[in-house]
Amino acid sequence: MRIYHPESWSQQAREMCDRQVRSINSGWSTIKHAVFFFGHSYRNSLITTRAAKRFGRMVRAGKVHENEELFRQHFPDNYNIFEF
């Protein structure tokens, strides 16, 4: 019988951050939405804090490229999507 063992919290945080970066770079999300996501996630606060710190470092390093035109192509009807 196998016992379920979840991945480490650091690994979960890395994957959470990388998913957000991929969605922003491909035009499916924005930096503002990612920050909102990290603040309202159901995951443990340690995971979201680690993911948000990694995300902030990646933004400062220039690895996150927000493309508003590509985002508008994916969501043409949402004109006020950048405002919460």
Short mmCIF file of the C-alpha atoms (twelve columns), coordinates in Angstrom:
data_MODEL
# 
_entry.id   MODEL 
# 
loop_
_atom_site.group_PDB 
_atom_site.id 
_atom_site.type_symbol 
_atom_site.label_atom_id 
_atom_site.label_alt_id 
_atom_site.label_comp_id 
_atom_site.label_asym_id 
_atom_site.label_seq_id 
_atom_site.Cartn_x 
_atom_site.Cartn_y 
_atom_site.Cartn_z 
_atom_site.pdbx_PDB_model_num 
ATOM 1  C CA . MET A 1  0.000   0.000  0.000   1 
ATOM 2  C CA . ARG A 2  1.381   3.364  -1.002  1 
ATOM 3  C CA . ILE A 3  1.076   6.317  1.310   1 
ATOM 4  C CA . TYR A 4  0.394   9.692  -0.279  1 
ATOM 5  C CA . HIS A 5  3.165   12.207 0.313   1 
ATOM 6  C CA . PRO A 6  2.675   15.738 -1.024  1 
ATOM 7  C CA . GLU A 7  5.519   17.696 -2.542  1 
ATOM 8  C CA . SER A 8  7.451   20.043 -0.321  1 
ATOM 9  C CA . TRP A 9  6.009   23.493 0.244   1 
ATOM 10 C CA . SER A 10 8.992   25.067 -1.478  1 
ATOM 11 C CA . GLN A 11 8.360   22.956 -4.578  1 
ATOM 12 C CA . GLN A 12 4.677   23.868 -4.545  1 
ATOM 13 C CA . ALA A 13 5.608   27.560 -4.270  1 
ATOM 14 C CA . ARG A 14 8.028   27.304 -7.203  1 
ATOM 15 C CA . GLU A 15 5.393   25.647 -9.371  1 
ATOM 16 C CA . MET A 16 2.748   28.211 -8.367  1 
ATOM 17 C CA . CYS A 17 5.062   31.085 -9.278  1 
ATOM 18 C CA . ASP A 18 6.182   29.505 -12.547 1 
ATOM 19 C CA . ARG A 19 2.563   28.954 -13.637 1 
ATOM 20 C CA . GLN A 20 1.797   32.627 -13.055 1 
ATOM 21 C CA . VAL A 21 4.907   33.742 -14.965 1 
ATOM 22 C CA . ARG A 22 4.019   31.469 -17.905 1 
ATOM 23 C CA . SER A 23 0.466   32.811 -18.045 1 
ATOM 24 C CA . ILE A 24 1.677   36.433 -17.980 1 
ATOM 25 C CA . ASN A 25 4.362   35.889 -20.611 1 
ATOM 26 C CA . SER A 26 1.887   34.148 -22.922 1 
ATOM 27 C CA . GLY A 27 -0.681  36.945 -22.555 1 
ATOM 28 C CA . TRP A 28 -3.339  35.127 -20.539 1 
ATOM 29 C CA . SER A 29 -2.872  37.156 -17.354 1 
ATOM 30 C CA . THR A 30 -1.358  40.362 -15.988 1 
ATOM 31 C CA . ILE A 31 0.986   41.187 -13.144 1 
ATOM 32 C CA . LYS A 32 -1.896  42.788 -11.299 1 
ATOM 33 C CA . HIS A 33 -3.910  39.573 -11.537 1 
ATOM 34 C CA . ALA A 34 -0.961  37.528 -10.294 1 
ATOM 35 C CA . VAL A 35 -0.582  39.739 -7.223  1 
ATOM 36 C CA . PHE A 36 -4.319  39.369 -6.576  1 
ATOM 37 C CA . PHE A 37 -3.989  35.604 -6.990  1 
ATOM 38 C CA . PHE A 38 -1.172  35.345 -4.456  1 
ATOM 39 C CA . GLY A 39 -3.180  37.354 -1.947  1 
ATOM 40 C CA . HIS A 40 -6.342  35.277 -2.306  1 
ATOM 41 C CA . SER A 41 -5.039  31.741 -2.738  1 
ATOM 42 C CA . TYR A 42 -6.467  28.866 -0.698  1 
ATOM 43 C CA . ARG A 43 -2.997  27.409 -0.143  1 
ATOM 44 C CA . ASN A 44 -1.031  27.662 3.065   1 
ATOM 45 C CA . SER A 45 0.300   31.167 3.685   1 
ATOM 46 C CA . LEU A 46 3.872   29.867 3.716   1 
ATOM 47 C CA . ILE A 47 3.456   28.585 0.148   1 
ATOM 48 C CA . THR A 48 1.875   31.779 -1.164  1 
ATOM 49 C CA . THR A 49 4.452   33.968 0.590   1 
ATOM 50 C CA . ARG A 50 7.311   32.001 -0.935  1 
ATOM 51 C CA . ALA A 51 5.673   32.096 -4.360  1 
ATOM 52 C CA . ALA A 52 5.068   35.844 -4.141  1 
ATOM 53 C CA . LYS A 53 8.681   36.486 -3.087  1 
ATOM 54 C CA . ARG A 54 9.958   34.423 -6.012  1 
ATOM 55 C CA . PHE A 55 7.569   36.227 -8.350  1 
ATOM 56 C CA . GLY A 56 8.805   39.617 -7.142  1 
ATOM 57 C CA . ARG A 57 12.414  38.607 -7.732  1 
ATOM 58 C CA . MET A 58 11.551  37.441 -11.245 1 
ATOM 59 C CA . VAL A 59 9.770   40.720 -12.019 1 
ATOM 60 C CA . ARG A 60 12.756  42.747 -10.813 1 
ATOM 61 C CA . ALA A 61 15.115  40.540 -12.852 1 
ATOM 62 C CA . GLY A 62 13.091  41.254 -15.995 1 
ATOM 63 C CA . LYS A 63 11.857  37.710 -16.617 1 
ATOM 64 C CA . VAL A 64 8.172   38.654 -16.584 1 
ATOM 65 C CA . HIS A 65 6.981   40.418 -19.737 1 
ATOM 66 C CA . GLU A 66 3.462   41.766 -19.634 1 
ATOM 67 C CA . ASN A 67 1.999   42.214 -23.121 1 
ATOM 68 C CA . GLU A 68 -1.235  44.183 -23.069 1 
ATOM 69 C CA . GLU A 69 -1.895  43.783 -26.806 1 
ATOM 70 C CA . LEU A 70 -1.679  39.990 -26.615 1 
ATOM 71 C CA . PHE A 71 -3.898  40.049 -23.521 1 
ATOM 72 C CA . ARG A 72 -6.497  42.107 -25.424 1 
ATOM 73 C CA . GLN A 73 -6.422  39.545 -28.246 1 
ATOM 74 C CA . HIS A 74 -7.253  36.783 -25.772 1 
ATOM 75 C CA . PHE A 75 -9.959  38.839 -24.018 1 
ATOM 76 C CA . PRO A 76 -11.331 41.419 -26.483 1 
ATOM 77 C CA . ASP A 77 -14.556 42.160 -24.569 1 
ATOM 78 C CA . ASN A 78 -12.957 42.964 -21.208 1 
ATOM 79 C CA . TYR A 79 -12.073 46.640 -21.417 1 
ATOM 80 C CA . ASN A 80 -11.726 47.298 -17.682 1 
ATOM 81 C CA . ILE A 81 -9.915  44.058 -16.872 1 
ATOM 82 C CA . PHE A 82 -6.856  45.912 -15.565 1 
ATOM 83 C CA . GLU A 83 -8.844  47.546 -12.771 1 
ATOM 84 C CA . PHE A 84 -10.144 45.810 -9.664  1 
# 
